[in-house]
């Protein structure tokens, strides 16, 4: 009898161990006031808790500062090797800094390193003043960009994250900002945010060691960014990103009481994502998707190719088939290679899970008027 009871008990315990955890029971990062897990390219939210709650962001604010920096670089209004001069206001910044002095010159590249690695407030103000003319104008640009990105729970007062009661965001908005910055900055961004340490003023007597506050760079496989933050009011915050097997995740925890707990809980979010999800590539950039007939073109068929990698995130336990539909918006010649001619829509069941631009593989020339007439005559005859 005792033996039978023990066997039953063991079976019961085993059943408890393999019972699946339902979504409503799942509680990750329990000590954070808000948390979020997002796939970077699609911006699909994989897990969230209080993700729309307005909270103080501390230095994660600098994600928006870096967005405007990369946009200025892309527009050509700012160059990496350009040397900027530190103003009295920039030199007066408190908190994390590289101790810039009024009148000191530093390249945009080094200022970016100081912001992304050491969270330097003085470097942020220098960049902002150069891009917008004044710090106040730069803050206006930050809020305009927030509206453009549809960040409804975000308002900035400064480019640094130094505390102000009217300076706030939420985990969902930070995830959107982070995904946009990664898209904008690409390798140049991640080459720098992945550095645990580096130097500025290397050719001077005042060589300065930058040390990253993101300890996951050393402890978490695949981690290569993005930004930490702390103030007394905001608590310990982090916007982390990591990539494994082609899947890039963004994990966020806000208002943690301890930096070690912050790192543990954001790692827990990443572990959850990498264990349950995978990145599926349907077509790589420039892969031929299909051939289509185009009227009044000098070729009978045109190859349609992917303009970007066409990928989606798949729950490893989800057996729902993913299909695609083609939606052409411009198939009238002449057409140039690279010109968007339509979109590939990814469908999981009846749900649209992504839209991707498609283009023609080669230039498509239009028939001349005479050639059109000749073709019509051939049909009639």
Kinemage of the C-alpha trace (Angstrom):
@kinemage 1
@onewidth
@group {chain A} dominant
@subgroup {mainchain}
@vectorlist {calphas} color= white
{ca unk a 1} P 0.000 0.000 0.000
{ca unk a 2} L 2.784 2.416 0.938
{ca unk a 3} L 4.560 1.550 -2.312
{ca unk a 4} L 1.394 2.324 -4.315
{ca unk a 5} L 0.987 5.657 -2.531
{ca unk a 6} L 4.571 6.599 -3.285
{ca unk a 7} L 4.078 5.756 -6.961
{ca unk a 8} L 0.899 7.851 -7.112
{ca unk a 9} L 2.670 10.750 -5.380
{ca unk a 10} L 5.558 10.597 -7.876
{ca unk a 11} L 3.142 10.610 -10.823
{ca unk a 12} L 1.273 13.569 -9.300
{ca unk a 13} L 4.503 15.556 -8.828
{ca unk a 14} L 5.588 14.742 -12.382
{ca unk a 15} L 2.269 15.984 -13.748
{ca unk a 16} L 2.722 19.225 -11.849
{ca unk a 17} L 6.164 19.664 -13.377
{ca unk a 18} L 4.986 19.287 -16.986
{ca unk a 19} L 1.749 21.281 -16.710
{ca unk a 20} L 2.055 24.172 -19.217
{ca unk a 21} L 2.057 27.727 -17.916
{ca unk a 22} L -0.808 29.738 -19.413
{ca unk a 23} L -0.325 33.353 -20.527
{ca unk a 24} L -2.443 34.800 -17.730
{ca unk a 25} L -0.345 32.922 -15.149
{ca unk a 26} L 2.991 34.002 -16.567
{ca unk a 27} L 4.776 36.592 -14.466
{ca unk a 28} L 8.231 37.572 -15.644
{ca unk a 29} L 10.382 40.316 -14.084
{ca unk a 30} L 8.095 40.451 -11.011
{ca unk a 31} L 10.077 43.190 -9.262
{ca unk a 32} L 9.922 45.662 -12.160
{ca unk a 33} L 7.205 48.305 -12.296
{ca unk a 34} L 6.942 47.621 -16.038
{ca unk a 35} L 8.469 45.163 -18.479
{ca unk a 36} L 8.405 44.337 -22.172
{ca unk a 37} L 9.831 41.781 -24.585
{ca unk a 38} L 9.768 42.660 -28.280
{ca unk a 39} L 11.113 41.183 -31.522
{ca unk a 40} L 13.119 43.989 -33.089
{ca unk a 41} L 12.397 43.823 -36.827
{ca unk a 42} L 8.631 43.259 -36.642
{ca unk a 43} L 8.179 45.085 -33.307
{ca unk a 44} L 5.952 42.208 -32.252
{ca unk a 45} L 5.389 42.237 -28.486
{ca unk a 46} L 6.091 38.778 -27.068
{ca unk a 47} L 5.491 39.616 -23.405
{ca unk a 48} L 4.493 42.726 -21.493
{ca unk a 49} L 3.432 43.902 -18.063
{ca unk a 50} L 2.243 47.460 -17.342
{ca unk a 51} L 3.851 48.346 -20.683
{ca unk a 52} L 1.825 51.564 -21.109
{ca unk a 53} L 2.362 52.899 -17.591
{ca unk a 54} L 4.091 56.280 -17.572
{ca unk a 55} L 7.394 56.057 -15.715
{ca unk a 56} L 10.610 58.031 -15.453
{ca unk a 57} L 13.166 56.729 -17.990
{ca unk a 58} L 16.444 58.076 -16.561
{ca unk a 59} L 19.262 57.627 -19.102
{ca unk a 60} L 17.261 55.336 -21.387
{ca unk a 61} L 16.141 58.766 -22.652
{ca unk a 62} L 19.386 58.795 -24.612
{ca unk a 63} L 17.892 56.290 -27.064
{ca unk a 64} L 15.923 59.199 -28.537
{ca unk a 65} L 19.015 61.421 -28.431
{ca unk a 66} L 20.891 58.791 -30.452
{ca unk a 67} L 17.982 58.464 -32.897
{ca unk a 68} L 18.264 62.151 -33.773
{ca unk a 69} L 22.053 61.837 -34.018
{ca unk a 70} L 21.790 58.989 -36.551
{ca unk a 71} L 19.101 60.825 -38.512
{ca unk a 72} L 21.363 63.873 -38.769
{ca unk a 73} L 24.195 61.637 -39.994
{ca unk a 74} L 21.888 60.026 -42.569
{ca unk a 75} L 20.707 63.424 -43.841
{ca unk a 76} L 24.311 64.602 -44.189
{ca unk a 77} L 23.863 67.537 -41.807
{ca unk a 78} L 26.333 65.963 -39.356
{ca unk a 79} L 29.498 63.935 -39.942
{ca unk a 80} L 31.284 61.470 -37.684
{ca unk a 81} L 34.647 63.220 -38.009
{ca unk a 82} L 33.229 66.711 -37.395
{ca unk a 83} L 34.682 68.381 -34.285
{ca unk a 84} L 32.267 70.188 -32.002
{ca unk a 85} L 33.062 72.813 -29.388
{ca unk a 86} L 31.710 72.437 -25.865
{ca unk a 87} L 29.471 75.258 -24.645
{ca unk a 88} L 29.327 76.528 -21.076
{ca unk a 89} L 25.908 74.932 -20.697
{ca unk a 90} L 27.089 71.504 -21.894
{ca unk a 91} L 30.084 71.693 -19.554
{ca unk a 92} L 27.771 72.417 -16.610
{ca unk a 93} L 25.895 69.104 -16.844
{ca unk a 94} L 25.845 66.949 -13.731
{ca unk a 95} L 25.363 63.211 -13.378
{ca unk a 96} L 27.176 60.809 -15.716
{ca unk a 97} L 29.690 62.774 -17.763
{ca unk a 98} L 33.105 62.842 -19.420
{ca unk a 99} L 34.000 66.173 -17.782
{ca unk a 100} L 34.030 68.269 -20.931
{ca unk a 101} L 35.355 71.772 -20.424
{ca unk a 102} L 33.975 74.896 -22.036
{ca unk a 103} L 35.744 75.396 -25.368
{ca unk a 104} L 36.993 71.793 -25.559
{ca unk a 105} L 36.711 70.174 -28.984
{ca unk a 106} L 35.639 66.580 -29.593
{ca unk a 107} L 34.569 64.598 -32.660
{ca unk a 108} L 30.994 63.442 -33.152
{ca unk a 109} L 32.270 59.838 -33.185
{ca unk a 110} L 33.841 60.201 -29.734
{ca unk a 111} L 30.806 62.024 -28.364
{ca unk a 112} L 28.636 59.162 -29.592
{ca unk a 113} L 30.916 56.668 -27.833
{ca unk a 114} L 30.665 58.712 -24.649
{ca unk a 115} L 26.853 58.719 -24.848
{ca unk a 116} L 26.319 55.070 -25.757
{ca unk a 117} L 28.964 53.557 -23.470
{ca unk a 118} L 29.355 55.943 -20.537
{ca unk a 119} L 25.953 57.693 -20.712
{ca unk a 120} L 27.636 61.109 -20.773
{ca unk a 121} L 25.163 63.943 -20.190
{ca unk a 122} L 27.570 66.666 -21.315
{ca unk a 123} L 28.119 64.841 -24.622
{ca unk a 124} L 24.334 64.642 -25.161
{ca unk a 125} L 23.948 68.388 -24.796
{ca unk a 126} L 26.864 69.045 -27.170
{ca unk a 127} L 25.259 66.844 -29.831
{ca unk a 128} L 21.834 68.393 -29.277
{ca unk a 129} L 23.115 71.955 -29.536
{ca unk a 130} L 24.922 71.139 -32.781
{ca unk a 131} L 21.891 69.458 -34.383
{ca unk a 132} L 19.204 71.925 -33.297
{ca unk a 133} L 21.084 75.110 -32.396
{ca unk a 134} L 20.014 75.098 -28.762
{ca unk a 135} L 19.221 72.478 -26.146
{ca unk a 136} L 15.585 73.637 -26.006
{ca unk a 137} L 15.199 73.269 -29.765
{ca unk a 138} L 16.679 69.771 -29.577
{ca unk a 139} L 14.133 68.785 -26.921
{ca unk a 140} L 11.390 70.031 -29.265
{ca unk a 141} L 12.836 67.767 -31.957
{ca unk a 142} L 12.763 64.851 -29.516
{ca unk a 143} L 9.068 65.386 -28.810
{ca unk a 144} L 8.277 65.855 -32.506
{ca unk a 145} L 10.011 62.558 -33.254
{ca unk a 146} L 8.050 60.917 -30.450
{ca unk a 147} L 4.810 62.026 -32.136
{ca unk a 148} L 6.073 60.785 -35.505
{ca unk a 149} L 6.766 57.370 -33.967
{ca unk a 150} L 3.292 57.452 -32.352
{ca unk a 151} L 4.658 57.348 -28.811
{ca unk a 152} L 1.530 58.369 -26.926
{ca unk a 153} L 2.901 58.025 -23.381
{ca unk a 154} L 6.171 59.900 -23.831
{ca unk a 155} L 7.264 63.458 -23.139
{ca unk a 156} L 10.825 64.775 -22.965
{ca unk a 157} L 12.194 67.768 -21.068
{ca unk a 158} L 15.908 67.155 -21.708
{ca unk a 159} L 18.185 64.917 -23.837
{ca unk a 160} L 19.872 63.277 -20.840
{ca unk a 161} L 17.221 61.727 -18.608
{ca unk a 162} L 18.077 63.864 -15.583
{ca unk a 163} L 14.951 63.854 -13.467
{ca unk a 164} L 11.994 66.107 -14.156
{ca unk a 165} L 8.424 65.293 -13.129
{ca unk a 166} L 7.249 66.091 -16.673
{ca unk a 167} L 9.846 63.827 -18.324
{ca unk a 168} L 8.391 60.353 -18.811
{ca unk a 169} L 7.833 57.413 -21.136
{ca unk a 170} L 6.621 53.806 -20.945
{ca unk a 171} L 8.070 50.386 -21.709
{ca unk a 172} L 6.115 50.045 -24.967
{ca unk a 173} L 7.307 53.425 -26.252
{ca unk a 174} L 10.888 52.607 -25.267
{ca unk a 175} L 10.620 49.347 -27.194
{ca unk a 176} L 9.462 51.226 -30.285
{ca unk a 177} L 12.309 53.724 -29.913
{ca unk a 178} L 14.867 50.959 -29.456
{ca unk a 179} L 13.645 49.036 -32.517
{ca unk a 180} L 13.764 52.216 -34.598
{ca unk a 181} L 17.265 53.092 -33.374
{ca unk a 182} L 18.560 49.598 -34.175
{ca unk a 183} L 17.040 49.877 -37.655
{ca unk a 184} L 18.559 53.339 -38.136
{ca unk a 185} L 21.950 52.717 -36.574
{ca unk a 186} L 22.625 49.199 -37.791
{ca unk a 187} L 26.151 47.890 -37.394
{ca unk a 188} L 27.623 51.299 -36.535
{ca unk a 189} L 25.332 51.535 -33.521
{ca unk a 190} L 25.787 47.974 -32.270
{ca unk a 191} L 29.550 47.949 -32.810
{ca unk a 192} L 29.690 50.695 -30.186
{ca unk a 193} L 26.902 49.724 -27.783
{ca unk a 194} L 28.433 46.232 -27.577
{ca unk a 195} L 31.741 47.594 -26.257
{ca unk a 196} L 32.238 46.955 -22.555
{ca unk a 197} L 34.899 49.654 -22.445
{ca unk a 198} L 36.744 52.050 -24.737
{ca unk a 199} L 38.703 55.311 -24.671
{ca unk a 200} L 38.357 58.901 -25.794
{ca unk a 201} L 40.966 61.695 -25.849
{ca unk a 202} L 43.424 58.909 -26.736
{ca unk a 203} L 46.006 61.217 -28.320
{ca unk a 204} L 46.071 63.640 -25.413
{ca unk a 205} L 47.437 63.755 -21.896
{ca unk a 206} L 43.843 63.354 -20.652
{ca unk a 207} L 43.026 59.889 -22.013
{ca unk a 208} L 39.605 58.939 -20.629
{ca unk a 209} L 38.387 55.409 -19.947
{ca unk a 210} L 34.750 54.716 -20.807
{ca unk a 211} L 33.146 51.792 -18.958
{ca unk a 212} L 29.742 50.459 -19.954
{ca unk a 213} L 27.079 50.223 -17.257
{ca unk a 214} L 25.396 47.387 -19.199
{ca unk a 215} L 26.893 44.353 -17.460
{ca unk a 216} L 24.909 41.954 -19.665
{ca unk a 217} L 27.522 42.553 -22.366
{ca unk a 218} L 29.818 40.269 -20.389
{ca unk a 219} L 27.304 37.885 -18.866
{ca unk a 220} L 24.605 37.269 -21.494
{ca unk a 221} L 25.283 35.440 -24.760
{ca unk a 222} L 24.414 37.586 -27.771
{ca unk a 223} L 23.896 40.836 -25.824
{ca unk a 224} L 25.128 43.893 -27.741
{ca unk a 225} L 23.228 46.872 -26.332
{ca unk a 226} L 21.451 49.061 -25.648
{ca unk a 227} L 21.056 51.506 -22.714
{ca unk a 228} L 20.836 51.484 -18.944
{ca unk a 229} L 19.533 54.197 -16.658
{ca unk a 230} L 19.246 55.182 -13.025
{ca unk a 231} L 17.931 58.031 -10.954
{ca unk a 232} L 16.458 57.881 -7.478
{ca unk a 233} L 13.000 58.562 -8.917
{ca unk a 234} L 13.292 56.211 -11.927
{ca unk a 235} L 15.014 53.352 -10.140
{ca unk a 236} L 17.239 50.988 -12.114
{ca unk a 237} L 16.185 50.674 -15.758
{ca unk a 238} L 17.523 48.890 -18.811
{ca unk a 239} L 16.672 48.573 -22.484
{ca unk a 240} L 18.599 45.491 -23.538
{ca unk a 241} L 19.008 43.829 -26.921
{ca unk a 242} L 20.507 40.476 -27.851
{ca unk a 243} L 20.670 38.347 -30.985
{ca unk a 244} L 20.801 34.556 -31.293
{ca unk a 245} L 20.294 32.412 -34.402
{ca unk a 246} L 19.047 35.372 -36.413
{ca unk a 247} L 16.464 36.400 -33.802
{ca unk a 248} L 16.953 39.861 -32.270
{ca unk a 249} L 15.028 40.616 -29.101
{ca unk a 250} L 14.568 43.816 -27.126
{ca unk a 251} L 13.915 43.376 -23.397
{ca unk a 252} L 13.004 46.199 -21.038
{ca unk a 253} L 12.551 46.490 -17.289
{ca unk a 254} L 11.777 49.788 -15.562
{ca unk a 255} L 11.970 50.930 -11.960
{ca unk a 256} L 13.858 48.062 -10.387
{ca unk a 257} L 15.153 48.565 -6.845
{ca unk a 258} L 18.537 46.898 -7.390
{ca unk a 259} L 20.931 46.689 -10.382
{ca unk a 260} L 21.569 42.968 -9.888
{ca unk a 261} L 17.846 42.210 -9.838
{ca unk a 262} L 17.431 44.414 -12.923
{ca unk a 263} L 20.042 42.377 -14.790
{ca unk a 264} L 18.605 39.056 -13.613
{ca unk a 265} L 15.064 39.947 -14.610
{ca unk a 266} L 15.905 41.375 -18.030
{ca unk a 267} L 17.942 38.203 -18.647
{ca unk a 268} L 14.865 36.195 -17.654
{ca unk a 269} L 12.849 38.026 -20.318
{ca unk a 270} L 15.473 37.306 -22.972
{ca unk a 271} L 15.699 33.642 -21.923
{ca unk a 272} L 11.933 33.342 -22.256
{ca unk a 273} L 12.006 34.814 -25.753
{ca unk a 274} L 14.884 32.741 -27.075
{ca unk a 275} L 13.454 29.519 -25.622
{ca unk a 276} L 9.970 29.931 -27.118
{ca unk a 277} L 10.457 31.824 -30.376
{ca unk a 278} L 12.493 31.494 -33.534
{ca unk a 279} L 13.140 33.692 -36.536
{ca unk a 280} L 11.939 32.278 -39.868
{ca unk a 281} L 13.289 33.696 -43.140
{ca unk a 282} L 10.805 33.242 -45.979
{ca unk a 283} L 12.835 35.148 -48.591
{ca unk a 284} L 16.228 36.808 -48.361
{ca unk a 285} L 16.859 40.237 -49.851
{ca unk a 286} L 16.974 40.010 -53.691
{ca unk a 287} L 15.441 36.503 -53.763
{ca unk a 288} L 12.986 36.002 -56.640
{ca unk a 289} L 9.463 35.648 -55.254
{ca unk a 290} L 7.558 35.153 -58.498
{ca unk a 291} L 7.322 36.148 -62.164
{ca unk a 292} L 4.505 38.385 -63.398
{ca unk a 293} L 3.248 39.535 -66.774
{ca unk a 294} L 3.319 43.293 -67.315
{ca unk a 295} L 1.340 44.993 -70.075
{ca unk a 296} L 3.125 47.350 -72.466
{ca unk a 297} L 6.595 46.243 -71.367
{ca unk a 298} L 9.450 45.168 -73.648
{ca unk a 299} L 9.752 41.874 -71.776
{ca unk a 300} L 6.957 39.357 -71.455
{ca unk a 301} L 7.645 38.507 -67.816
{ca unk a 302} L 9.292 40.354 -64.965
{ca unk a 303} L 10.897 38.800 -61.890
{ca unk a 304} L 9.676 40.237 -58.588
{ca unk a 305} L 12.261 40.211 -55.795
{ca unk a 306} L 12.339 40.908 -52.065
{ca unk a 307} L 13.576 44.429 -51.305
{ca unk a 308} L 14.558 43.361 -47.776
{ca unk a 309} L 14.826 40.083 -45.879
{ca unk a 310} L 11.286 38.793 -45.388
{ca unk a 311} L 11.192 37.282 -41.920
{ca unk a 312} L 8.725 36.559 -39.173
{ca unk a 313} L 8.773 35.392 -35.572
{ca unk a 314} L 7.324 31.972 -34.909
{ca unk a 315} L 6.263 30.480 -31.603
{ca unk a 316} L 7.981 27.090 -31.627
{ca unk a 317} L 4.774 25.487 -30.299
{ca unk a 318} L 2.425 27.199 -32.785
{ca unk a 319} L 1.508 24.969 -35.737
{ca unk a 320} L -0.602 27.607 -37.520
{ca unk a 321} L 0.580 27.812 -41.122
{ca unk a 322} L 2.055 31.116 -42.308
{ca unk a 323} L 1.236 32.033 -45.919
{ca unk a 324} L 1.745 35.128 -48.046
{ca unk a 325} L -0.232 37.260 -50.487
{ca unk a 326} L 1.090 39.654 -53.128
{ca unk a 327} L -0.424 43.130 -53.369
{ca unk a 328} L 0.856 45.073 -56.395
{ca unk a 329} L 0.409 48.834 -56.438
{ca unk a 330} L 2.554 49.845 -59.429
{ca unk a 331} L 3.195 47.553 -62.388
{ca unk a 332} L 3.082 50.193 -65.115
{ca unk a 333} L 6.342 50.536 -67.084
{ca unk a 334} L 8.827 52.106 -67.134
{ca unk a 335} L 10.045 50.702 -63.809
{ca unk a 336} L 13.441 50.990 -62.146
{ca unk a 337} L 15.153 48.266 -60.147
{ca unk a 338} L 14.653 49.103 -56.483
{ca unk a 339} L 11.405 50.953 -57.111
{ca unk a 340} L 8.632 49.664 -54.850
{ca unk a 341} L 5.983 47.959 -56.996
{ca unk a 342} L 3.941 46.370 -54.227
{ca unk a 343} L 3.993 44.475 -50.970
{ca unk a 344} L 4.176 40.920 -49.742
{ca unk a 345} L 1.679 40.391 -46.937
{ca unk a 346} L 2.453 37.666 -44.411
{ca unk a 347} L -0.615 35.922 -43.025
{ca unk a 348} L -0.887 33.656 -39.987
{ca unk a 349} L -4.328 32.222 -40.556
{ca unk a 350} L -6.486 35.297 -41.233
{ca unk a 351} L -4.182 37.677 -39.362
{ca unk a 352} L -1.740 39.946 -41.210
{ca unk a 353} L 1.574 39.676 -39.353
{ca unk a 354} L 3.793 41.727 -41.659
{ca unk a 355} L 4.086 43.747 -44.858
{ca unk a 356} L 7.288 43.889 -46.918
{ca unk a 357} L 8.231 45.972 -49.957
{ca unk a 358} L 8.933 44.166 -53.239
{ca unk a 359} L 10.603 45.446 -56.409
{ca unk a 360} L 11.589 44.341 -59.928
{ca unk a 361} L 14.857 42.486 -60.450
{ca unk a 362} L 15.870 44.631 -63.456
{ca unk a 363} L 14.771 47.866 -65.084
{ca unk a 364} L 11.595 47.417 -67.139
{ca unk a 365} L 11.311 49.541 -70.274
{ca unk a 366} L 7.951 50.580 -71.695
{ca unk a 367} L 6.933 49.877 -75.276
{ca unk a 368} L 7.035 52.854 -77.594
{ca unk a 369} L 3.830 54.054 -79.237
{ca unk a 370} L 4.799 52.364 -82.521
{ca unk a 371} L 5.544 49.077 -80.730
{ca unk a 372} L 2.140 49.202 -79.044
{ca unk a 373} L 0.418 49.736 -82.404
{ca unk a 374} L 2.342 46.841 -83.974
{ca unk a 375} L 1.341 44.556 -81.088
{ca unk a 376} L -2.314 45.541 -81.487
{ca unk a 377} L -2.176 44.796 -85.213
{ca unk a 378} L -0.673 41.362 -84.498
{ca unk a 379} L -3.631 40.621 -82.223
{ca unk a 380} L -6.147 41.750 -84.844
{ca unk a 381} L -4.486 39.784 -87.627
